[in-house]
Amino acid sequence: MTAAVPLAVVERSGLVESVHLGHLLVRSASGDVLALGEVDEPMWPRSAVKPIQAVAMLRAGLRIGQDRLALAASSHEGTALHLDLVRGVLAEAGLDEADLQNTPDLPLGQDAAFAWRAAGHGPSSLTQNCSGKHAAMLATCVLAGWDTRTYRDPEHPLQRVIRRTLEDLTGVPVSQVGVDGCGAPLFSTTLRGLARAFSRIATAGPGTHEHTVARAVATHPHLVGGPHRDVSAILAAVPGLVAKDGAEGVFAAALPDGSALALKVADGSGRPVRAVVAEALARLLPAEHHAPLREMGRTVVLGHGEAVGAVRALLPAPPVEVVTR
């Protein structure tokens, strides 16, 4: 993905200090609103794929409460609540922390990491931000009668279901297979495919696995990220939104009417995501939502602890509607 375009600038004390390039697709229920950069080229969705993986696990037979399902779709901060839910998923499947195979790490949240360190602990698979997904993967394997020791193998029955579900919901064949930061297999897609998948999840009817995931994500923002995570703030700001962030500046979201967006920041930075997503959502929501969205998306630049600038999205202005009488 090389043909990136400017999506945001960082302004400090009246001067542009940095420019973030990237790729962005914004779609209404009837078609493209914005298509910037390369939206049909292969990319790694990273953790933005987790709601799709959650759908796949339900298709494979996972039965789990809404809070634990939201955790399965999360990149969590590692708060006490997050860790208790992970332990609960494992215990119900007859497993424990030793069965997790995600890469050991400290909690993603600074406060949670400090508390974990202060209690005398080091990096752990339990506290790594993908432990909710890995616990759910293990629980799925137990329920389906699959080997739990090899669940990260791309050819494992669980991963084959995930790949098929990704291709089904995105409408894009997987062209590349890699390894995500947590150790799970990573399957490529495109930004258009990612937006399409989130749209299908957000618009699915009651009783479907997609609807179950959409409801879990939309109603448990604090579990999908945490008290300091952008994705949780964005979910809380827009009722009914299904959204998920991913490493390297990836973000995807969809509204119940089927409108959706997918973002990839070219330099991998998460810094412009909140501002760009707020402006993109403003293209999809009525005017009364714009001011709250932009306040939510406000990302300040600090100088000596004071606000001296901001990250500002550079999305093209929407066309002016001409009214004739």
C-alpha positions in Angstrom: 0.0 0.0 0.0 2.2 2.8 -1.3 -0.1 5.5 -2.8 -1.0 7.0 0.6 -2.5 10.5 0.8 -2.4 13.0 3.7 -5.1 12.3 6.2 -4.1 14.4 9.2 -1.6 17.1 10.3 -0.1 17.7 13.7 -0.1 21.4 14.5 2.1 22.9 17.2 2.0 26.6 18.2 0.6 27.6 14.8 3.0 25.5 12.6 2.4 22.1 11.0 4.9 19.8 12.6 4.1 16.4 11.1 1.8 14.9 8.4 0.2 11.5 8.6 -0.5 9.7 5.3 -2.8 6.8 4.9 -5.7 5.1 3.2 -9.4 5.6 4.1 -12.7 4.3 2.8 -16.0 5.8 4.0 -19.1 4.2 2.6 -22.8 5.1 3.1 -25.5 2.5 2.8 -25.7 3.4 -0.9 -22.0 3.7 -1.9 -18.6 5.3 -1.5 -18.5 8.7 0.3 -14.7 8.9 0.4 -12.1 6.6 -1.1 -8.6 8.0 -0.3 -5.4 6.1 -1.2 -5.5 2.4 -2.0 -8.6 0.8 -0.6 -8.6 -2.4 -2.7 -5.0 -3.5 -2.1 -4.0 -6.3 0.3 -3.4 -5.2 3.9 -3.1 -6.7 7.4 -6.2 -5.9 9.4 -4.4 -6.7 12.6 -6.7 -6.6 15.7 -9.5 -4.8 13.8 -10.3 -8.3 12.6 -11.3 -9.5 16.1 -15.1 -9.0 15.7 -14.9 -11.1 12.5 -12.9 -13.8 14.4 -15.6 -13.7 17.1 -18.3 -14.4 14.5 -16.2 -17.3 13.3 -15.9 -18.7 16.8 -19.7 -18.5 17.2 -20.1 -20.3 13.9 -17.8 -23.0 15.2 -20.0 -23.6 18.2 -18.8 -21.2 20.9 -21.5 -20.2 23.4 -20.5 -17.4 25.6 -22.0 -14.4 27.5 -22.2 -11.0 26.0 -19.5 -9.5 28.2 -17.1 -12.4 27.5 -17.9 -12.1 23.8 -17.0 -8.4 23.8 -13.7 -9.4 25.5 -13.1 -12.0 22.7 -13.3 -9.1 20.3 -11.1 -6.8 22.4 -7.6 -5.5 22.7 -8.0 -4.8 26.4 -6.0 -2.7 28.8 -5.6 -5.5 31.3 -7.7 -4.1 34.1 -8.8 -6.3 36.9 -12.2 -6.7 35.2 -10.6 -7.8 31.9 -8.4 -10.3 33.7 -11.3 -11.8 35.7 -13.3 -12.3 32.5 -10.4 -14.0 30.8 -10.0 -16.4 33.8 -13.7 -17.1 33.7 -13.7 -18.1 30.0 -10.8 -20.4 30.6 -12.2 -21.9 33.8 -15.6 -22.7 32.2 -13.7 -24.6 29.4 -11.7 -26.6 32.0 -8.5 -24.7 31.2 -6.3 -22.2 32.9 -3.7 -19.4 32.2 -1.0 -22.0 31.3 -3.1 -23.0 28.2 -2.9 -19.5 26.7 -0.3 -19.3 23.8 -0.5 -15.5 23.1 2.8 -13.7 23.6 3.5 -12.7 27.2 3.3 -9.0 27.8 2.5 -6.4 30.5 -1.0 -4.9 30.5 -1.6 -2.4 27.7 -3.0 0.3 30.0 -0.4 2.2 32.0 -2.4 2.2 35.2 -3.0 -1.6 34.9 0.6 -2.2 34.1 1.8 -0.2 37.1 -0.6 -2.2 39.4 0.5 -5.5 37.9 4.2 -4.7 38.4 3.5 -3.4 41.9 2.0 -6.7 42.8 5.3 -8.4 41.8 4.3 -9.7 38.4 6.0 -9.6 35.0 4.9 -10.1 31.4 2.1 -12.7 31.1 -0.1 -14.2 28.5 -3.0 -13.4 30.8 -2.3 -9.7 30.8 -1.4 -9.4 27.1 -4.1 -7.4 25.3 -5.2 -10.4 23.1 -5.8 -12.8 26.0 -9.6 -12.5 25.6 -9.4 -13.6 22.0 -7.1 -16.5 22.8 -9.2 -17.7 25.7 -12.2 -17.7 23.4 -10.3 -19.6 20.8 -9.4 -22.2 23.4 -13.0 -22.4 24.6 -14.2 -22.9 21.0 -11.7 -25.8 20.6 -12.9 -27.5 23.7 -16.5 -27.2 22.6 -15.8 -28.4 19.1 -13.5 -31.3 20.3 -10.4 -29.8 18.6 -6.8 -29.9 19.8 -6.1 -27.0 22.1 -2.3 -27.4 21.8 -2.1 -26.5 18.1 -4.9 -23.8 17.9 -2.5 -21.2 16.4 -1.6 -23.3 13.4 -3.1 -21.8 10.3 -4.3 -25.2 9.2 -6.0 -26.0 12.6 -9.8 -26.4 12.1 -10.4 -23.3 14.1 -8.2 -21.1 11.9 -9.7 -22.6 8.8 -13.2 -21.5 10.1 -11.8 -18.0 10.8 -10.3 -17.8 7.3 -13.6 -18.9 5.6 -15.6 -16.4 7.8 -13.2 -13.6 6.9 -13.5 -14.4 3.2 -17.3 -14.7 3.5 -17.9 -11.4 5.3 -15.3 -9.3 3.4 -16.0 -10.9 0.0 -12.2 -10.8 -0.5 -10.1 -14.0 -1.0 -7.1 -14.3 1.4 -3.9 -13.7 -0.5 -1.4 -13.6 2.3 -1.0 -15.4 5.6 1.2 -14.0 8.4 1.6 -14.0 12.1 0.0 -11.4 14.3 1.8 -9.8 17.3 0.0 -12.1 19.7 1.1 -15.2 17.7 -2.3 -16.0 16.1 -2.5 -16.5 12.3 -3.2 -13.3 10.4 -5.1 -13.3 7.1 -4.9 -10.5 4.6 -7.9 -8.5 3.3 -8.5 -5.0 1.9 -9.9 -1.9 3.4 -13.0 -2.2 1.2 -13.4 -5.8 2.4 -12.9 -4.8 6.0 -15.6 -2.1 5.7 -17.9 -4.6 4.0 -17.5 -7.1 6.8 -18.2 -4.6 9.5 -21.3 -3.4 7.6 -22.6 -7.0 7.4 -22.0 -7.5 11.1 -23.7 -4.2 12.0 -26.8 -4.8 9.9 -27.3 -8.5 10.6 -30.7 -9.5 11.9 -31.5 -10.8 15.4 -30.6 -14.5 15.9 -27.6 -14.4 13.7 -24.0 -14.8 15.0 -23.2 -11.4 13.4 -25.9 -9.6 15.3 -24.7 -11.3 18.5 -21.2 -9.9 18.0 -22.5 -6.5 17.0 -24.6 -6.2 20.2 -21.7 -7.3 22.4 -19.3 -4.8 20.9 -21.7 -1.9 20.9 -23.0 -2.4 24.4 -19.7 -3.1 26.1 -17.3 -0.4 24.9 -15.2 -0.5 28.1 -14.5 -4.2 27.5 -13.5 -3.8 23.9 -10.6 -1.5 24.9 -10.6 0.1 28.3 -10.8 3.5 30.1 -7.9 5.0 28.2 -8.4 3.5 24.7 -9.6 5.4 21.7 -11.8 2.6 20.5 -13.8 2.6 23.7 -14.3 6.4 23.6 -15.5 6.2 20.0 -17.9 3.3 20.7 -19.3 5.2 23.7 -19.8 8.3 21.6 -21.9 6.7 18.9 -24.7 4.3 20.1 -25.1 1.2 18.0 -21.6 1.6 16.5 -19.6 -1.6 15.9 -15.9 -0.6 15.8 -12.4 -2.1 16.4 -8.9 -0.7 16.3 -5.8 -2.6 15.2 -2.1 -2.1 15.5 -0.2 -0.1 12.9 -3.0 2.5 12.6 -5.9 0.3 11.5 -9.5 1.1 12.4 -12.9 -0.2 11.1 -16.4 0.7 12.1 -20.0 0.4 10.9 -23.4 1.8 11.9 -26.7 -0.1 12.1 -27.8 1.4 8.7 -24.8 -0.3 7.0 -22.6 2.7 6.5 -19.0 1.9 7.4 -15.4 3.1 7.3 -12.0 1.4 7.2 -8.7 3.2 7.9 -5.0 2.4 7.6 -2.4 5.0 8.7 0.6 4.5 6.4 3.3 5.1 9.1 1.5 2.8 11.6 0.9 5.5 14.1 -2.3 5.5 16.2 -2.0 9.3 16.9 -4.3 10.5 14.1 -6.8 7.7 14.3 -9.2 9.4 16.7 -9.4 12.7 14.8 -9.7 11.0 11.4 -12.4 8.6 12.6 -14.4 11.4 14.1 -14.4 13.3 10.8 -15.2 10.2 8.8 -18.1 9.4 11.1 -19.3 13.0 10.7 -19.8 12.2 6.9 -22.2 9.4 7.9 -24.2 10.9 10.7 -26.7 13.8 10.9 -25.5 17.3 11.7 -26.6 17.2 15.3 -23.9 14.5 15.9 -21.0 16.5 14.4 -20.1 18.7 17.4 -20.0 15.9 19.9 -18.0 13.7 17.5 -15.4 16.4 16.9 -15.1 17.0 20.6 -14.6 13.3 21.1 -12.0 13.3 18.3 -10.1 16.2 19.7 -6.4 15.2 20.1 -4.3 17.9 21.7 -0.6 18.5 21.3 1.1 19.4 24.6 3.9 21.9 25.4 5.0 22.0 29.0 1.8 20.2 29.9 -0.4 22.7 28.2 -2.4 22.4 25.0 -0.4 24.2 22.3 -1.9 22.5 19.2 -3.9 19.6 17.9 -4.1 16.7 15.5 -6.3 17.9 12.7 -8.0 15.6 10.1 -7.5 16.6 6.4 -10.5 14.9 4.9 -12.0 16.7 1.9 -15.0 18.8 2.7 -18.4 17.2 1.8 -20.0 18.6 -1.3 -22.3 21.6 -0.7 -25.9 20.7 -1.3 -27.6 23.2 -3.7 -31.3 23.6 -3.0 -33.4 24.9 -5.8 -36.9 26.3 -5.4 
